[in-house]
């Protein structure tokens, strides 16, 4: 289900990105911002998408490829910040043994997410002007890694399920993980059509 939603999201983004690219406005900065807004309308969380990418409007300009690369880089940065927070939680005193185990597992899952997002950014940068089956291979890698990152994020949150793990740490993890999950879903720009 999640994979089909991701594919639908990607197709929507391609359509909107293609439509947005053909539109022109008077100001380059305004054009870039409008391009980002138009592209983000196809995402599950458009406001978060626009908020996260608008800071990079000048570098994105109206390039679907740059939009994708920036979106993945922003996701990787957010995942890294989440990983740092979760690591700090491992140092809290008075944490219940089950919470400590869940935090450790969560840290490993988020570490995997960071790794996969960084690999995705590199894959897109290294694909150059690939076409045909080479292009599809690169895109397939990125889609696989993003999907795995979402799974890792969900696994982290699932580790805190149940009444035995209720408390401040669970609430903190849920807030951060939901934010990261929304960002990953919102920034699911993983297909570029030349």
C-alpha atoms as an extended CHARMM CRD file, in Angstrom:
* protein
*
       194  EXT
         1         1  UNK       CA              0.0000000000        0.0000000000        0.0000000000  PROA      1               0.0000000000
         2         2  UNK       CA              2.7420000000        2.4380000000        0.9700000000  PROA      2               0.0000000000
         3         3  UNK       CA              4.7070000000        1.5560000000       -2.1590000000  PROA      3               0.0000000000
         4         4  UNK       CA              1.7030000000        2.1890000000       -4.4200000000  PROA      4               0.0000000000
         5         5  UNK       CA              1.0730000000        5.4900000000       -2.6330000000  PROA      5               0.0000000000
         6         6  UNK       CA              4.7010000000        6.4390000000       -3.2180000000  PROA      6               0.0000000000
         7         7  UNK       CA              4.4240000000        5.5850000000       -6.9190000000  PROA      7               0.0000000000
         8         8  UNK       CA              1.2120000000        7.6230000000       -7.2200000000  PROA      8               0.0000000000
         9         9  UNK       CA              2.9100000000       10.5090000000       -5.4570000000  PROA      9               0.0000000000
        10        10  UNK       CA              5.8700000000       10.3200000000       -7.8210000000  PROA      10              0.0000000000
        11        11  UNK       CA              3.6700000000       10.3320000000      -10.9000000000  PROA      11              0.0000000000
        12        12  UNK       CA              1.7400000000       13.3160000000       -9.5470000000  PROA      12              0.0000000000
        13        13  UNK       CA              4.9600000000       15.1810000000       -8.9040000000  PROA      13              0.0000000000
        14        14  UNK       CA              6.1670000000       14.5220000000      -12.4350000000  PROA      14              0.0000000000
        15        15  UNK       CA              2.9680000000       15.9130000000      -13.8740000000  PROA      15              0.0000000000
        16        16  UNK       CA              2.9720000000       18.9900000000      -11.6570000000  PROA      16              0.0000000000
        17        17  UNK       CA              6.7040000000       19.5720000000      -12.1240000000  PROA      17              0.0000000000
        18        18  UNK       CA              6.3000000000       19.4190000000      -15.8910000000  PROA      18              0.0000000000
        19        19  UNK       CA              3.3920000000       21.8420000000      -15.7490000000  PROA      19              0.0000000000
        20        20  UNK       CA              5.2100000000       24.1780000000      -13.3840000000  PROA      20              0.0000000000
        21        21  UNK       CA              8.3100000000       24.2310000000      -15.5700000000  PROA      21              0.0000000000
        22        22  UNK       CA              6.3660000000       25.6300000000      -18.5220000000  PROA      22              0.0000000000
        23        23  UNK       CA              4.9380000000       28.5290000000      -16.5180000000  PROA      23              0.0000000000
        24        24  UNK       CA              6.9200000000       31.7610000000      -16.4340000000  PROA      24              0.0000000000
        25        25  UNK       CA              6.7840000000       34.7330000000      -14.1040000000  PROA      25              0.0000000000
        26        26  UNK       CA              8.5400000000       38.0800000000      -14.0860000000  PROA      26              0.0000000000
        27        27  UNK       CA             10.9510000000       37.4430000000      -11.2370000000  PROA      27              0.0000000000
        28        28  UNK       CA             13.4220000000       34.5670000000      -11.1380000000  PROA      28              0.0000000000
        29        29  UNK       CA             12.9900000000       34.1870000000       -7.3850000000  PROA      29              0.0000000000
        30        30  UNK       CA              9.2100000000       34.3450000000       -7.6540000000  PROA      30              0.0000000000
        31        31  UNK       CA              9.3360000000       31.8130000000      -10.4850000000  PROA      31              0.0000000000
        32        32  UNK       CA             11.4110000000       29.4400000000       -8.3960000000  PROA      32              0.0000000000
        33        33  UNK       CA              9.0850000000       29.8110000000       -5.4180000000  PROA      33              0.0000000000
        34        34  UNK       CA              6.0440000000       29.2540000000       -7.6190000000  PROA      34              0.0000000000
        35        35  UNK       CA              7.7220000000       26.1780000000       -9.1100000000  PROA      35              0.0000000000
        36        36  UNK       CA              8.2750000000       24.7880000000       -5.6070000000  PROA      36              0.0000000000
        37        37  UNK       CA              4.6930000000       25.5580000000       -4.5660000000  PROA      37              0.0000000000
        38        38  UNK       CA              3.2930000000       23.9270000000       -7.7030000000  PROA      38              0.0000000000
        39        39  UNK       CA              5.4790000000       20.8510000000       -7.2420000000  PROA      39              0.0000000000
        40        40  UNK       CA              4.5520000000       20.5440000000       -3.5750000000  PROA      40              0.0000000000
        41        41  UNK       CA              0.8190000000       20.4920000000       -4.3030000000  PROA      41              0.0000000000
        42        42  UNK       CA              1.2180000000       16.8660000000       -5.3850000000  PROA      42              0.0000000000
        43        43  UNK       CA              2.6540000000       15.8320000000       -2.0180000000  PROA      43              0.0000000000
        44        44  UNK       CA              0.8350000000       14.5300000000        1.0350000000  PROA      44              0.0000000000
        45        45  UNK       CA              1.9760000000       17.4960000000        3.1660000000  PROA      45              0.0000000000
        46        46  UNK       CA              2.2930000000       20.4720000000        0.7900000000  PROA      46              0.0000000000
        47        47  UNK       CA              2.7730000000       23.1460000000        3.4850000000  PROA      47              0.0000000000
        48        48  UNK       CA              5.7070000000       21.2690000000        5.0290000000  PROA      48              0.0000000000
        49        49  UNK       CA              7.1350000000       20.6540000000        1.5710000000  PROA      49              0.0000000000
        50        50  UNK       CA              7.0020000000       24.3630000000        0.6350000000  PROA      50              0.0000000000
        51        51  UNK       CA              8.3520000000       25.4180000000        4.0240000000  PROA      51              0.0000000000
        52        52  UNK       CA             11.2570000000       22.9790000000        3.7690000000  PROA      52              0.0000000000
        53        53  UNK       CA             12.2480000000       23.8300000000        0.1940000000  PROA      53              0.0000000000
        54        54  UNK       CA             11.5220000000       27.5640000000       -0.1210000000  PROA      54              0.0000000000
        55        55  UNK       CA             14.8220000000       28.4330000000        1.5500000000  PROA      55              0.0000000000
        56        56  UNK       CA             16.5340000000       26.8250000000       -1.4360000000  PROA      56              0.0000000000
        57        57  UNK       CA             14.4140000000       28.4730000000       -4.1590000000  PROA      57              0.0000000000
        58        58  UNK       CA             17.3800000000       30.2380000000       -5.7570000000  PROA      58              0.0000000000
        59        59  UNK       CA             19.4380000000       27.0650000000       -6.1260000000  PROA      59              0.0000000000
        60        60  UNK       CA             16.4280000000       24.9940000000       -7.1970000000  PROA      60              0.0000000000
        61        61  UNK       CA             15.3200000000       27.6260000000       -9.7160000000  PROA      61              0.0000000000
        62        62  UNK       CA             12.9150000000       25.6400000000      -11.9170000000  PROA      62              0.0000000000
        63        63  UNK       CA             14.9480000000       22.4620000000      -12.2270000000  PROA      63              0.0000000000
        64        64  UNK       CA             13.0930000000       19.2350000000      -11.3900000000  PROA      64              0.0000000000
        65        65  UNK       CA             16.4330000000       17.4750000000      -10.8870000000  PROA      65              0.0000000000
        66        66  UNK       CA             17.6630000000       20.1480000000       -8.4640000000  PROA      66              0.0000000000
        67        67  UNK       CA             14.3030000000       20.0440000000       -6.6850000000  PROA      67              0.0000000000
        68        68  UNK       CA             14.6650000000       16.3040000000       -6.1800000000  PROA      68              0.0000000000
        69        69  UNK       CA             18.2720000000       16.5540000000       -5.0080000000  PROA      69              0.0000000000
        70        70  UNK       CA             17.4650000000       19.3830000000       -2.6100000000  PROA      70              0.0000000000
        71        71  UNK       CA             14.4260000000       17.5700000000       -1.2300000000  PROA      71              0.0000000000
        72        72  UNK       CA             16.4920000000       14.4770000000       -0.5130000000  PROA      72              0.0000000000
        73        73  UNK       CA             19.3090000000       16.5190000000        1.0330000000  PROA      73              0.0000000000
        74        74  UNK       CA             16.8170000000       18.3210000000        3.3090000000  PROA      74              0.0000000000
        75        75  UNK       CA             15.3590000000       14.9420000000        4.3040000000  PROA      75              0.0000000000
        76        76  UNK       CA             18.8460000000       13.6060000000        5.0480000000  PROA      76              0.0000000000
        77        77  UNK       CA             19.6010000000       16.6520000000        7.2270000000  PROA      77              0.0000000000
        78        78  UNK       CA             16.3460000000       16.1990000000        9.1490000000  PROA      78              0.0000000000
        79        79  UNK       CA             17.0620000000       12.5000000000        9.6070000000  PROA      79              0.0000000000
        80        80  UNK       CA             20.5620000000       13.3320000000       10.8880000000  PROA      80              0.0000000000
        81        81  UNK       CA             19.0900000000       15.7940000000       13.4160000000  PROA      81              0.0000000000
        82        82  UNK       CA             16.6310000000       13.1180000000       14.5440000000  PROA      82              0.0000000000
        83        83  UNK       CA             19.4720000000       10.6120000000       14.8710000000  PROA      83              0.0000000000
        84        84  UNK       CA             21.4210000000       13.0670000000       17.0590000000  PROA      84              0.0000000000
        85        85  UNK       CA             18.3810000000       13.6000000000       19.2830000000  PROA      85              0.0000000000
        86        86  UNK       CA             17.7740000000        9.8730000000       19.6510000000  PROA      86              0.0000000000
        87        87  UNK       CA             21.4570000000        9.3430000000       20.5010000000  PROA      87              0.0000000000
        88        88  UNK       CA             21.1360000000       11.9130000000       23.3030000000  PROA      88              0.0000000000
        89        89  UNK       CA             18.1540000000        9.9760000000       24.6350000000  PROA      89              0.0000000000
        90        90  UNK       CA             20.4020000000        6.9310000000       25.1000000000  PROA      90              0.0000000000
        91        91  UNK       CA             22.3430000000        8.9500000000       27.6920000000  PROA      91              0.0000000000
        92        92  UNK       CA             19.3130000000        9.8680000000       29.8480000000  PROA      92              0.0000000000
        93        93  UNK       CA             19.4320000000        8.5700000000       33.3980000000  PROA      93              0.0000000000
        94        94  UNK       CA             16.4380000000        6.7700000000       34.8730000000  PROA      94              0.0000000000
        95        95  UNK       CA             15.2850000000        5.3320000000       31.5520000000  PROA      95              0.0000000000
        96        96  UNK       CA             13.4350000000        2.0370000000       31.9030000000  PROA      96              0.0000000000
        97        97  UNK       CA             15.2400000000       -0.9990000000       30.4230000000  PROA      97              0.0000000000
        98        98  UNK       CA             12.5510000000       -1.5290000000       27.7400000000  PROA      98              0.0000000000
        99        99  UNK       CA             12.7100000000        2.1540000000       26.7910000000  PROA      99              0.0000000000
       100       100  UNK       CA             16.4890000000        1.9730000000       26.5860000000  PROA      100             0.0000000000
       101       101  UNK       CA             16.2540000000       -1.0450000000       24.2590000000  PROA      101             0.0000000000
       102       102  UNK       CA             13.6320000000        0.7080000000       22.1040000000  PROA      102             0.0000000000
       103       103  UNK       CA             15.7800000000        3.8530000000       21.9360000000  PROA      103             0.0000000000
       104       104  UNK       CA             18.8200000000        1.8020000000       20.8930000000  PROA      104             0.0000000000
       105       105  UNK       CA             16.8100000000        0.0460000000       18.1710000000  PROA      105             0.0000000000
       106       106  UNK       CA             15.3560000000        3.3760000000       17.0440000000  PROA      106             0.0000000000
       107       107  UNK       CA             18.8460000000        4.8690000000       16.8020000000  PROA      107             0.0000000000
       108       108  UNK       CA             19.9290000000        2.0170000000       14.5260000000  PROA      108             0.0000000000
       109       109  UNK       CA             16.8420000000        2.4470000000       12.3280000000  PROA      109             0.0000000000
       110       110  UNK       CA             17.3830000000        6.1980000000       11.9880000000  PROA      110             0.0000000000
       111       111  UNK       CA             21.0700000000        5.6060000000       11.2670000000  PROA      111             0.0000000000
       112       112  UNK       CA             19.9870000000        3.3430000000        8.3990000000  PROA      112             0.0000000000
       113       113  UNK       CA             17.5640000000        6.0390000000        7.1900000000  PROA      113             0.0000000000
       114       114  UNK       CA             20.3430000000        8.6400000000        7.1330000000  PROA      114             0.0000000000
       115       115  UNK       CA             22.5830000000        6.2480000000        5.2080000000  PROA      115             0.0000000000
       116       116  UNK       CA             19.8890000000        5.5160000000        2.6320000000  PROA      116             0.0000000000
       117       117  UNK       CA             19.0400000000        9.1800000000        2.0980000000  PROA      117             0.0000000000
       118       118  UNK       CA             22.7020000000       10.1200000000        1.6710000000  PROA      118             0.0000000000
       119       119  UNK       CA             23.0870000000        7.2650000000       -0.8400000000  PROA      119             0.0000000000
       120       120  UNK       CA             20.0180000000        8.5600000000       -2.6860000000  PROA      120             0.0000000000
       121       121  UNK       CA             21.4580000000       12.0750000000       -2.9530000000  PROA      121             0.0000000000
       122       122  UNK       CA             24.7460000000       10.6650000000       -4.2800000000  PROA      122             0.0000000000
       123       123  UNK       CA             22.9300000000        8.3790000000       -6.7170000000  PROA      123             0.0000000000
       124       124  UNK       CA             21.0470000000       11.3080000000       -8.2390000000  PROA      124             0.0000000000
       125       125  UNK       CA             24.2040000000       13.4130000000       -8.4780000000  PROA      125             0.0000000000
       126       126  UNK       CA             26.1410000000       10.5800000000      -10.1040000000  PROA      126             0.0000000000
       127       127  UNK       CA             23.5170000000        9.6020000000      -12.6590000000  PROA      127             0.0000000000
       128       128  UNK       CA             24.4390000000       12.5660000000      -14.8420000000  PROA      128             0.0000000000
       129       129  UNK       CA             22.5030000000       12.5030000000      -18.0760000000  PROA      129             0.0000000000
       130       130  UNK       CA             21.6980000000        8.7990000000      -17.9740000000  PROA      130             0.0000000000
       131       131  UNK       CA             18.9130000000        7.6700000000      -20.2500000000  PROA      131             0.0000000000
       132       132  UNK       CA             16.9090000000        4.5250000000      -20.8410000000  PROA      132             0.0000000000
       133       133  UNK       CA             17.6800000000        1.5030000000      -18.7180000000  PROA      133             0.0000000000
       134       134  UNK       CA             20.5980000000        3.2400000000      -16.9460000000  PROA      134             0.0000000000
       135       135  UNK       CA             18.2670000000        6.0460000000      -15.9050000000  PROA      135             0.0000000000
       136       136  UNK       CA             15.6390000000        3.5800000000      -14.6920000000  PROA      136             0.0000000000
       137       137  UNK       CA             18.2750000000        1.6730000000      -12.7190000000  PROA      137             0.0000000000
       138       138  UNK       CA             19.3870000000        4.8330000000      -10.8600000000  PROA      138             0.0000000000
       139       139  UNK       CA             15.7950000000        5.8730000000      -10.1660000000  PROA      139             0.0000000000
       140       140  UNK       CA             14.9110000000        2.3680000000       -8.9860000000  PROA      140             0.0000000000
       141       141  UNK       CA             17.7930000000        2.5110000000       -6.4990000000  PROA      141             0.0000000000
       142       142  UNK       CA             16.5940000000        5.8550000000       -5.1420000000  PROA      142             0.0000000000
       143       143  UNK       CA             12.9920000000        4.6640000000       -4.8710000000  PROA      143             0.0000000000
       144       144  UNK       CA             14.1020000000        1.5200000000       -3.0410000000  PROA      144             0.0000000000
       145       145  UNK       CA             16.2470000000        3.4640000000       -0.5740000000  PROA      145             0.0000000000
       146       146  UNK       CA             13.5160000000        6.0450000000        0.1230000000  PROA      146             0.0000000000
       147       147  UNK       CA             10.9730000000        3.2800000000        0.6930000000  PROA      147             0.0000000000
       148       148  UNK       CA             13.3920000000        1.5010000000        3.0370000000  PROA      148             0.0000000000
       149       149  UNK       CA             13.9800000000        4.7880000000        4.8910000000  PROA      149             0.0000000000
       150       150  UNK       CA             10.2460000000        5.1550000000        5.4600000000  PROA      150             0.0000000000
       151       151  UNK       CA             10.0990000000        1.5660000000        6.7060000000  PROA      151             0.0000000000
       152       152  UNK       CA             12.9880000000        2.2410000000        9.1020000000  PROA      152             0.0000000000
       153       153  UNK       CA             11.2280000000        5.3430000000       10.4010000000  PROA      153             0.0000000000
       154       154  UNK       CA              8.0320000000        3.3560000000       11.0260000000  PROA      154             0.0000000000
       155       155  UNK       CA              9.9750000000        0.5490000000       12.7050000000  PROA      155             0.0000000000
       156       156  UNK       CA             11.4810000000        3.0650000000       15.1120000000  PROA      156             0.0000000000
       157       157  UNK       CA              8.0550000000        4.3700000000       16.1220000000  PROA      157             0.0000000000
       158       158  UNK       CA              6.6360000000        0.8410000000       16.3630000000  PROA      158             0.0000000000
       159       159  UNK       CA              9.3400000000        0.0040000000       18.8990000000  PROA      159             0.0000000000
       160       160  UNK       CA              7.5930000000        2.3310000000       21.3370000000  PROA      160             0.0000000000
       161       161  UNK       CA              4.1680000000        0.7000000000       21.0080000000  PROA      161             0.0000000000
       162       162  UNK       CA              2.3590000000       -0.4680000000       24.1070000000  PROA      162             0.0000000000
       163       163  UNK       CA              1.5090000000        0.9020000000       27.5140000000  PROA      163             0.0000000000
       164       164  UNK       CA              4.7850000000       -0.2370000000       29.0600000000  PROA      164             0.0000000000
       165       165  UNK       CA              6.6220000000        2.3900000000       27.0270000000  PROA      165             0.0000000000
       166       166  UNK       CA              4.3050000000        5.3310000000       27.6860000000  PROA      166             0.0000000000
       167       167  UNK       CA              6.0170000000        8.4790000000       28.8950000000  PROA      167             0.0000000000
       168       168  UNK       CA              8.0870000000       11.4940000000       27.9030000000  PROA      168             0.0000000000
       169       169  UNK       CA             10.5820000000        9.5750000000       25.8000000000  PROA      169             0.0000000000
       170       170  UNK       CA              7.8490000000        7.8850000000       23.7760000000  PROA      170             0.0000000000
       171       171  UNK       CA              6.1640000000       11.2420000000       23.2030000000  PROA      171             0.0000000000
       172       172  UNK       CA              9.4530000000       12.8660000000       22.1470000000  PROA      172             0.0000000000
       173       173  UNK       CA             10.2590000000       10.0230000000       19.7540000000  PROA      173             0.0000000000
       174       174  UNK       CA              6.7630000000       10.0790000000       18.2740000000  PROA      174             0.0000000000
       175       175  UNK       CA              6.9090000000       13.8310000000       17.6610000000  PROA      175             0.0000000000
       176       176  UNK       CA             10.3080000000       13.6780000000       15.9900000000  PROA      176             0.0000000000
       177       177  UNK       CA              9.5320000000       10.5670000000       14.0070000000  PROA      177             0.0000000000
       178       178  UNK       CA              6.2000000000       11.9130000000       12.8140000000  PROA      178             0.0000000000
       179       179  UNK       CA              7.9540000000       15.0830000000       11.6820000000  PROA      179             0.0000000000
       180       180  UNK       CA             10.6230000000       13.0740000000        9.8710000000  PROA      180             0.0000000000
       181       181  UNK       CA              8.0170000000       10.7640000000        8.3670000000  PROA      181             0.0000000000
       182       182  UNK       CA              5.9560000000       13.6970000000        7.1190000000  PROA      182             0.0000000000
       183       183  UNK       CA              9.0740000000       15.2590000000        5.6680000000  PROA      183             0.0000000000
       184       184  UNK       CA             10.0660000000       12.0560000000        3.8870000000  PROA      184             0.0000000000
       185       185  UNK       CA              6.5680000000       11.6890000000        2.4690000000  PROA      185             0.0000000000
       186       186  UNK       CA              6.3450000000       15.3510000000        1.5280000000  PROA      186             0.0000000000
       187       187  UNK       CA              9.7310000000       15.3570000000       -0.0990000000  PROA      187             0.0000000000
       188       188  UNK       CA              9.2470000000       12.1150000000       -1.9810000000  PROA      188             0.0000000000
       189       189  UNK       CA             10.5830000000       13.6230000000       -5.1940000000  PROA      189             0.0000000000
       190       190  UNK       CA             12.4100000000       10.6220000000       -6.5860000000  PROA      190             0.0000000000
       191       191  UNK       CA             11.7380000000       10.7160000000      -10.3030000000  PROA      191             0.0000000000
       192       192  UNK       CA             13.1180000000       13.1370000000      -12.8290000000  PROA      192             0.0000000000
       193       193  UNK       CA             12.0790000000       13.1950000000      -16.4620000000  PROA      193             0.0000000000
       194       194  UNK       CA             14.5300000000       14.8140000000      -18.8440000000  PROA      194             0.0000000000
